[in-house]
Amino acid sequence: MKLVAVILTFNEEQHLARCIASLEGVASEVVIADCFSTDATLKIARAQGARVIQREWVNHATQFNWALTQLDAGTDWVLRIDADEMLTSELIAEIKARLPDLAQEIEGVYCSRRMTFQGRLMRHGGVFPVRVMRLFRHGRGQCENRWMDEHIKVAGPTVDFKGELIDDNLNSLTWWTDKHNKYASREAVDLLNLQYHFMPHDSVANLRGGKQAGVKRWVKEVVYARLPGGFRAFAYFLYRYVIRLGFLDGQAGTAFHFLQGFWYRYLVDAKVAEVKRYMRDTGSDVSVAIEQVLGVKVNKS
């Protein structure tokens, strides 16, 4: 059985060695899909035996789906993992024990993902652990064509593993807020697309499947997206911090739930409003407004 791990990178020298080390004994090959890093990322990748491929960045989905086309035909399974993530020993053992014996009709595997923030593992707020599909049979899965919050999708049956992977980013809070400012622009594009339909809509939203990713996406697109901008961010923060006991995550948790659950969501709404205001003031269509206001050039095809 050949399992290939795919890691998308740009200047990940702080995390990459740790991530690749966690794949030892699990991945037959590690492929680094890099968008021209300027730090020691490539040196670290090659020193640890990874294969490096490079391409200019468009968005996560485009980069990952391109990377899938670069894998050897003999690849059996693909593992999607971010450079700042690592597999727990429980998930490693489960992959080794269960993956080779899965029935041929099984196309994907769900596992749990948790996140640390400022050195503390987030346990409350109804956010983690989140169930994600990170393992799938080569040729049977791909990433949703979205600008933000993209998931792997397969057509056939899936199974659940109990093990977890941990997102433990070591960068500063300044880096985190800068990254989420960029994320907010990308998520604004997806929200605007729900209203103006300027791109194909690719979504795992599904109430019937019973999978967490599908249910959460349905709630986000059908319920949350229809609530008034700004208000929905505040309501979501109250839900996470008070109703789902996010305050129990301590000082780091307060910062995380406020920044990720309110500030980020409010920023998305403010960017959506800014694009719409530009459209009204200039008579531009939504794609032009997005490029001028958010600096994002959308592909309508």
Sequence and secondary structure as in RCSB ss.txt:
>XXXX:A:sequence
MKLVAVILTFNEEQHLARCIASLEGVASEVVIADCFSTDATLKIARAQGARVIQREWVNHATQFNWALTQLDAGT
DWVLRIDADEMLTSELIAEIKARLPDLAQEIEGVYCSRRMTFQGRLMRHGGVFPVRVMRLFRHGRGQCENRWMDE
HIKVAGPTVDFKGELIDDNLNSLTWWTDKHNKYASREAVDLLNLQYHFMPHDSVANLRGGKQAGVKRWVKEVVYA
RLPGGFRAFAYFLYRYVIRLGFLDGQAGTAFHFLQGFWYRYLVDAKVAEVKRYMRDTGSDVSVAIEQVLGVKVNK
S
>XXXX:A:secstr
  EEEEEEESS TTTHHHHHHHTTTT SEEEEEES  SSSHHHHHHHTT EEEE   S HHHHHHHHHHTS TT 
 EEEE  TTEEE HHHHHHHHHHGGGS TT  EEEEEEEEEETTEE   TT SSEEEEEEEETTTEEE S SSS 
 EEESS EEEEEEEEEE   S HHHHHHHHHHHHHHHHHHHHHHHH  S       STT  HHHHHHHIIIIIGG
GS TTHHHHHHHHIIIIIT GGGGHHHHHHHHHIIIIIHHHHHHHHHHHHHHHHHHH   HHHHHHHHH      
 
